[in-house]
Amino acid sequence: MANNLLIVESPAKAKTIEKILGKDFIVMSSYGHIRDLAKGNAAIDVKNNFNATYIIDENKEKVVKELKKHAKGKEVWLATDEDREGEAISWHLCEALMLDIKNTKRIVFHEITKPVILRAIKSPRLVNMDLVNAQQARRVLDRLVGFELSPILWRKLRAAQSLSAGRVQSVAVRLIVEKEREIQNFTSQSYFKIIGIFEITDPEGKLRKFKAELSQKLNDSKLITAFLKTCIGAQYSISKLEVSPTKRTATAPFTTSTLQQEASRKLGFSVSKTMVVAQRLYEAGKITYMRTDSTNLSEEALTNCENEIIKSYGSKYSNTRQYRTKNSSAQEAHEAIRPTYFENHKVDGDKDEQRLYELIWKRTVASQMADAQLEKTTAHIAISTASQYFIAQGEVVLFDGFLRLYKESNDEESESNEDDKSLLPPLSQGQDVNHIETTATQKFTRHTARYTEASLVKKLEELGIGRPSTYAPTISTVQKRQYVIKKDKEGYERMIEIQQLIKDKISQKQTTETADADRNKLFPTDLGMLTNDFLLEHFDTVLDFSFTAKIEQEFDEIANGKLKWQKMLSDFYKPFHDQVETTASTAKRISGERLLGIDPKTNKEVFAKMGRFGPMIQIGKTVLDENATESKSRKKKIDINPEDKPLFAKLRTNQSIDTITIEEALQLFDLPRIIGKYEDMEVVVNEGRFGPYIVHNKEFVSLKKIDDPYTLTIDRAIELIEEKRNTVLRVFENEDIRILQGRWGPYIKQGKSNVKLPKGTDAALITIAECLALIKKSNSASVKKSLNSK
């Protein structure tokens, strides 16, 4: 019988470790945290040195009971994750299981392999209370901020009472809001990109084409035409040729944030998905711990990686190097994220696990491979009739090195459609080249890129805000609270001009391009912008980037035993609480109201504003009882003439209070609208709680995602009506029975009753009597089931 109980956080991890330790150990899981702060303000006694009250989660009571049962008479080992969160879980286990914290063995490891686990068992330590207190300080501070700011938002913002604020989350929203406002204020400038196509005959007698870009930027159509005219009959030659060797060095192995960024770019994973998949790989013993700031690799890992590179690619591809983390606060782990066994180029598992593992394996192995050796060529092509010249650039890979295995992506690549540097043919200085064509294409400067989840993580890390364990929950939280939305943005058609010179003939044409489209980017909602503006006005310190980074540094100091956690909380809380009380008593309620103009039909003012149920347009003013108090959830409205009552319309999902125009706002009041007749009955399009729909002959037909209720035509409406009718197989009018084709086959519908047709029944031949019998049988079965459940 096993004399040892080892406790980890997850059952998958427990299963892997139990196989390693064998019969001497029972390995059980706590299923994550077992205790948390009690609900409500009473959980933290700010007057008594921030004493925190923790309770066992009601969903974990059975887990705690089982752990207590198996702990009796056994040596208990705590093997939760090695970061602050894991240390806190071990402390909570000591408290809940009534273990002596001074004697209970605590082990940590960076990878789940037999040598590492056995080594950890031989050198246990005690629970590190400095790490616990650092986590406790973060948890308590974030609870205080959330619990004190959220009621202020409920009272001061004219929105539904689901608002809440958080320290790191609010800073993340600020970044996204400021980026969007920067984009809104951006004015695009037109210019022309001028590309020449040239041709030479190489030493083997083959014709080789290459392209080059004009050295001077021209932004005027007339200047372009004038330049092309000067090029008619011109001779072209290589006036300058530069060939220089260069090299590229592999990037460091993954940290948490760089893994999240690269998995987003290369695999399309969200930050939270990356962490979930990485967690599974870690718990199965396939990779090392996935929450780390470090780019360091152990000596053992470096040796194993070197051996695998030499075995798979040859010794010339090996170049062992140790990367040092630039972030001075990187101390929660001792190694980068890497494969546990370098000989495993691929692993079993689902598709996501296989793809993420392959990314980690390639990045780690590439980091220990030789530099890529390249030759960069730059050629200047002179124009005999003009002072400008063309520049051609190309690269030749002399030795691929780490590029054989891996090339890092970056956010700029996804924003640019420019071609990579191409391979140039052999060129020599003074050589004449044949001109094929010159094309001048109108371009427009583009605003800075919106944040993706990956680039937001990168920015937070640059600012020193958050730590590896906080990035994924931060980004998930701001989306869950509907302050931020991840979406695609449809572009618009823009006219562009193209001028070409081919065989001494100049041609001009206009075409269109899709402009300002965005994919999978983070956009602030109206609610997010309004909340950010309010917090920035009244709690600028909480949203200050350097202040938030300073708080993170203080958590690090607590973890290192250099700062008492209660003192840190005290220094933060008093000025913060004073500001909360001042704001509660002095700040006015806000709705982000924006006057758009006058409605020509009613001659009333038109406003864009935040309403209780979201952003909306209001025509006319709401008259409120002057004696109503702010403490009431709604002010009492004075009785007024119905004609003087304001009109309201909800903004569409792609519209914003900040940018909507008077024309777009008034269009929202066009619904419901009659778009024509079909079968001598009106067809009406409207928008309801569940989206836009058509009403025809008392039948409701939902619009598709591609359909716009404001521009829907009668022909498209008829198409949708007929499409829905095709799902109706039979109709028995007298009994209000219809036979419909459903997702799982034909079924009978009468009122709210839906009864599936028995297998093999022909819907075209079934009788009314058979339908009624099946409905009766189904209803009887439902009644019987209901009685048995009581």
Secondary structure, 3 states (H helix, E strand, C coil): CCCEEEEECCHHHHHHHHHHHHHHEEEEECCCCCEEECCCHHHEECCCCCEECEEECHHHHHHHHHHHHHHCCCEEEECCCCCHHHHHHHHHHHHHCCCCCCCCEECCCCCCCHHHHHHHHHCCECCCHHHHHHHHHHHHHHHHHHHHHHHHHHHHECCCCCCCCCHHHHHHHHHHHHHHHHHHCCCCCEEEEEEEEEEEECCCCCEEEEEEEECCCECCHHHHHHHHHHCCCCCEEEEEEEEEEEEECCCCCECHHHHHHHHHHHHCCCHHHHHHHHHHHHHCCCECCCCCCCCCCCHHHHHHHHHHHHHHHCHHHECCCCCCCCCCCCCCCCCCECECCCCCCCCCCCHHHHHHHHHHHHHHHHCCECCEEEEEEEEEEEECCCCCEEEEEEEEEEECHHHHCCCCCCHHHHHCCCCCCECCCCCCCCCEEEEEEEEEEEEECCCCCCCCHHHHHHHHHHCCCCCCCCHHHHHHHHHHCCCEEEEEECCEEEEEEEEEEECCEEEEEEEEEEECCEEEEEEECHHHHHHHHHHHHHCCCCCCHHHHHHHHHHHHHHHCCCCCHHHHHHHHHHHHHHHHHHHHHHCCCECCCEEEEECCCCCCEEEEEEECCEEEEEECCCCECCCCCCCCCCCCECCCCHHHCCEEEECCCCCCCCCCCHHHHHHHHHCCEEEEEECCEEEEEEEECCEEEEEECCEEEECCCCCCCCCCCHHHHHHHHHHHHCCEEEEEHHHCEEEEEECCEEEEEECCEEEECCCCCCCCCCCHHHHHHHHHHHHHHHHHHHHHHC
